Amino acid sequence: MEVSVITLLIVAVLAANLPFVSNRLACIKTIGRKHFGWQLLELVVLFLLVGGLARLMEARLGPVHEQHWQFYVTTFALFLVFAFPGFVMRHFWKRPHSG
């Protein structure tokens, strides 16, 4: 695998888990408890940003290949799989009670 592909996969995994790691909205504004709707919105926005980065990287190497809806559905499903560890940590992993 090329370095650019590995870099893109690492960026995608980090971006997919980012909405579930912090209570900040878009890494800017701190809120008390981030609702799942905000996390889902951030996930979609980060998917679009990573997709834009991938398109720019592809354009640097040669002509950009035309893609159809099946490609975007498949890559979004892969992005959701990348987000699974952060989702489990945020919503299912029980934190020990202090005190």
C-alpha positions, 0 to 999 in steps of 0.5 A, spaced: 500 500 500 502 506 498 503 511 504 497 516 501 492 510 502 495 508 509 495 516 511 488 516 509 485 510 512 489 513 519 485 520 518 479 516 517 479 512 523 481 518 527 475 522 524 470 517 525 471 516 532 472 524 534 465 525 535 464 520 540 471 522 544 469 529 546 464 533 549 466 539 544 461 540 538 465 540 532 471 541 537 470 548 538 464 549 543 464 545 549 457 543 551 455 539 558 453 532 554 453 532 547 446 528 544 447 523 539 444 527 534 450 532 534 454 526 534 451 523 528 451 530 524 459 531 526 460 524 523 456 525 517 460 532 516 467 529 518 465 523 512 464 529 507 471 532 509 475 525 509 471 524 502 474 531 500 481 530 502 481 523 498 478 526 492 484 532 493 489 526 494 486 522 488 486 529 483 494 530 485 495 523 482 491 523 476 484 524 473 479 523 478 474 517 477 467 518 476 463 514 482 456 512 483 451 512 489 453 505 491 461 507 492 458 513 497 454 508 501 459 503 501 464 508 504 459 511 509 458 504 511 466 503 512 466 509 516 461 507 520 465 501 522 471 505 523 467 509 528 465 503 532 470 503 537 468 510 539 461 509 539 462 503 544 466 507 549 462 513 549 455 509 549 456 502 552 462 502 556 460 503 563 465 508 567 467 506 574 463 510 580 468 514 584 467 514 591 
